[in-house]
Amino acid sequence: MQRRKFIALIGGSAAWLAVAVLLLIGVGGYALVRHIRVTQTELKREEDRRAAEAEAKRKLEEAGQQRLATEQERQARAAAEAEAKRQSEEAEQQRMAALRAAEEEERTRAEAEARTRYAALVSQGTADSKARNYDRAIADYNEAIRLDSKSALAFIGRGDAYTNKGDHDRALADYNEAIRLDPKSALALSDRGVAYANKGDYGRALADFNVAIRLDPKSAHAFRNRGVVYAYQGDNDRAIADFNEAIRLDPKSAVTFRNRGDAYTDKGDHDQALADYNEAIRLDPNNALAFCNRGRAKRNTNDASGNADIAKARQLDPSVCR
């Protein structure tokens, strides 16, 4: 009886134990199941989070790529615009360079034509002056000065024409302008000296001749003109010294031989005067003054052939030997 009770107790305990085990298993299983469910949820959340992060990263990368593409496009457009601008500027520079080259070529051509025309006018003016057509010479020089108002040569030429016409004031004005343009022009200074001498201002004349000789010690023109002024002043020895130097520098100047002959005549040295007049006529057979003065020198020595010389002089130039 006790044994059955014990068994029953044992049996009852086993039952309780089984129940307990079942309960424990049930509770643990529930907890396990619950744990599994929690883990799955967390995994799902983690997957979702990672997916979201991946999507966000993808979108960021996509946005970055779009920005990069946009920037590259902008840079490419800017580069294209810059290249187009460069090409346009280069084309404009080439156009302007071509235009400047054409303008320079035209300017050079016009200047060359003007220089050629200027030289021709000065040459023609010189020829007209030698032909004693002084008004035409002045017209030539006027046109030359219009083409080149900064060249002293045309002013000197026009001044010479005015001098030969006896218009010494206008001659002085032209020589002054020539000297202003070219202060070292011995020719302009010498010619201005002549103009002063023609006005009777021998002091200024000699001053100009002295400067001209200092600037150009080989100027036969300046020595001759200074000699003429010395002769005007009665200083024949100085005059002859200057004529000697002028002849040394230019031994083919008929005018200088005539001038020296005049100085010898004034000194009473008729033989030397005749020798100089002969040389002047040899160098220039149409020198009316040389014939005139030789004729007078011959008369001074009672040489009747002097009348023929005077007649020849009047034939060459009716204004001389009157």
Number of C-alpha atoms within 10 A of each C-alpha: 6 8 9 10 11 12 13 13 13 14 13 13 14 14 13 13 14 12 13 13 13 13 13 13 13 13 12 13 14 12 12 13 12 12 13 13 12 12 12 12 12 12 12 12 12 12 12 12 12 12 12 12 12 12 12 12 12 12 12 12 12 12 12 12 12 12 12 12 12 12 12 12 12 12 12 12 12 12 12 12 12 12 12 12 12 12 12 12 12 12 12 12 12 12 12 12 12 12 12 12 12 12 12 12 12 12 12 12 12 12 15 12 12 15 15 11 15 23 15 14 22 24 17 16 27 23 15 19 22 12 11 14 16 22 16 17 26 24 15 23 27 20 16 25 20 11 16 16 16 15 16 22 23 30 28 27 27 29 30 29 28 23 21 16 15 14 16 22 15 17 27 23 16 23 29 20 20 27 20 14 16 16 14 16 19 25 22 31 28 28 26 29 30 29 29 21 21 16 14 13 14 20 12 16 24 22 14 23 29 20 18 26 20 14 16 15 14 17 20 23 23 31 26 28 25 30 30 26 25 21 20 15 11 14 16 22 15 17 25 23 16 23 28 20 18 24 21 13 16 15 14 15 19 22 21 29 27 27 26 28 30 27 28 21 21 15 14 13 14 21 15 16 26 23 14 24 30 20 20 27 20 14 16 15 14 16 20 24 25 30 29 26 25 31 26 22 23 20 15 14 12 10 12 12 13 21 17 13 22 24 17 20 24 18 13 17 15 12 11 15 18 7
